Amino acid sequence: MTTLTTSTDTTSTDTTSTDTTWTDWATLRDNVSGRLVTREDPEYADARLGWIVNVDQRPAAILEVAHVGDVVEAVGFARDRGLAVSAQPGGHAARTTVDDTLLLRTRALGGIEIDRARGTATVGAGVKWGELCAALDGTGLMALVGSNPDVTVVGLALGGGVSWFTRAHGFTANSVVAFDVVTACGELEHVTRASDPDLFWALRGGGGDFAIVVRVELALFPAPEMHGGQLFWPVEHAPAVLRAFRDLALVAPRELTLWAHVMHFPPMPELPEPIRGQSFVTVAATYLGSKQLFDALLWSLRDAAPVVMDSMRPIQPSEVGDVAQEPVDPMPSMEHSMLLTGFDDAAIDALLAVVGTPGATPLMMTQVRGLGGAFADDNPAGGAVRPVSEPFQLMSVGVPAVPELAAVIPHAFAALDAALGGVASGYRMPNFAGAAQSDAGGYDADRLARLRALKIDRDPDGVIRSNKPVLGR
Ligand SMILES: Cc1cc2nc3c(=O)[nH]c(=O)nc-3n(C[C@H](O)[C@H](O)[C@H](O)COP(=O)(O)OP(=O)(O)OC[C@H]3O[C@@H](n4cnc5c(N)ncnc54)[C@H](O)[C@@H]3O)c2cc1C
């Protein structure tokens, strides 16, 4: 078995063997309860793909684990044969870095326990945010959920977690109280700050490279009243709306979160009539507080140009996943992100020159998230996630529905890099690194060095492999 060393971000270090035999797989199949699909099985063609269906990932085999015992068995099996294991519940961050691994589908690791007295939720590694948020309805409590209800709680938290409520309460990763994991040695461990400070630190933002998580306990936050929704304008108003968004985002209280979008909807029959084939600039918002204050805070946005759709309303936890109206079904997607040190008028105009004209860009959605607030707080008790002082994040998505689009979308990403190079910090949030972008950009040098040293210490044989390996790909 090859021993891991540090490398540059683009140099392969892991040469784990893939010559697992038919007899080996038969042994594993006999020892687990979940379904095992190998390259020889007809189901492999579908089972190998993730939520991002255009990622051509080719694991050695896929195990749909039925319970924690299957995870322990799989890690031991892989370790004994020089294979790597990779957890991928659904594949929202599918990557070819999981090629030749034993891929663990962890969706069956369910269970949601809300402890109102302690103010925590404990969920299995297969639980999606939409499922946890639905369980929080009526409790007056909220977790640090992101934009999409289909993403898993564990997957988002391991990568730091940019929540609707990070401005108020910090990163999702730093809300984690405890993990239950299977280590690279195949041991089941309960990991807390007290039990294993280094591993606890790494799991909170360092990604899925350090252990297979089977369960997580998260802190909850009081949210007796929440509002949210989205304002739509025709895309022609983007220059005025993005300026109003920028001005408000920079002074907003921590309870208010604003994300602006430039959207070009394709003329697909499955889209509702008001948006089908249309282009919009939108601002999605959430607010932890009353309707009166929310309306007062939004006046400058509603005043920027005539609003054509307005879905701002009181929301329950189960509705937070609807605010940004993101897709939940598997789809082709290519993503690109950057953190911005500012979003001045020149940057807004440069952005719109690339993505603002209908029919002139292959990018379907470009989002600018207002950050600030607790994003920038240097939390000494926090994990590997880097405090983010940049006030905005840009994320752009192209949908390569046909091969021709897959060829041109990277050129549009390069045009964005060129247009916004003057305000890009060079960092990005780990969860938002596009497949063609460097994952190392998620961390500062000290954090990356600590993550890499811990990986070599705890998993020298590379038994656990994240989709974004800290030692590089
Ligand atoms: C539409 C969309 C919206 C998004 N919105 C947000 C957002 O608002 N905020 C945000 O922070 N991120 C967001 N993301 C990014 C998302 O959080 C990451 O892609 C995350 O890794 C997805 O986790 P998953 O488990 O759903 O996906 P998967 O692709 O199944 O898993 C991603 C990776 O997480 C790790 N992992 C998952 N489960 C385990 C486990 N049990 N043990 C060890 N490692 C594990 C593995 O490395 C795995 O490869 C979004 C992504 C999409 C596609």
The ligand as an ORCA input file, in Angstrom:
! r2SCAN-3c Opt
* xyz 0 1
  C     -27.808     23.072     -5.458
  C     -26.754     23.179     -4.406
  C     -26.864     24.138     -3.403
  C     -25.885     24.260     -2.414
  N     -26.016     25.212     -1.442
  C     -25.083     25.297     -0.453
  C     -25.203     26.241      0.608
  O     -26.142     27.025      0.668
  N     -24.227     26.277      1.550
  C     -23.155     25.423      1.531
  O     -22.317     25.483      2.417
  N     -23.024     24.519      0.530
  C     -23.950     24.457     -0.448
  N     -23.803     23.544     -1.453
  C     -22.595     22.717     -1.466
  C     -22.834     21.457     -0.639
  O     -22.969     21.754      0.730
  C     -21.634     20.544     -0.811
  O     -21.545     20.184     -2.166
  C     -21.725     19.322      0.080
  O     -20.483     18.643      0.030
  C     -22.828     18.426     -0.399
  O     -22.991     17.380      0.494
  P     -23.852     16.080      0.070
  O     -23.612     15.091      1.131
  O     -25.250     16.488     -0.199
  O     -23.167     15.685     -1.304
  P     -22.211     14.461     -1.702
  O     -21.656     14.802     -3.042
  O     -22.941     13.183     -1.587
  O     -21.027     14.495     -0.636
  C     -20.069     15.509     -0.730
  C     -18.835     15.132      0.048
  O     -19.080     15.284      1.423
  C     -18.313     14.314      2.132
  N     -19.247     13.480      2.899
  C     -20.592     13.440      2.774
  N     -21.092     12.592      3.700
  C     -20.045     12.106      4.399
  C     -19.913     11.200      5.481
  N     -20.967     10.613      6.025
  N     -18.675     10.946      5.955
  C     -17.579     11.540      5.416
  N     -17.653     12.385      4.382
  C     -18.873     12.667      3.887
  C     -17.564     13.482      1.121
  O     -16.273     14.008      0.947
  C     -18.398     13.693     -0.122
  O     -17.680     13.507     -1.324
  C     -24.767     23.407     -2.444
  C     -24.644     22.439     -3.449
  C     -25.624     22.320     -4.422
  C     -25.473     21.278     -5.495
*
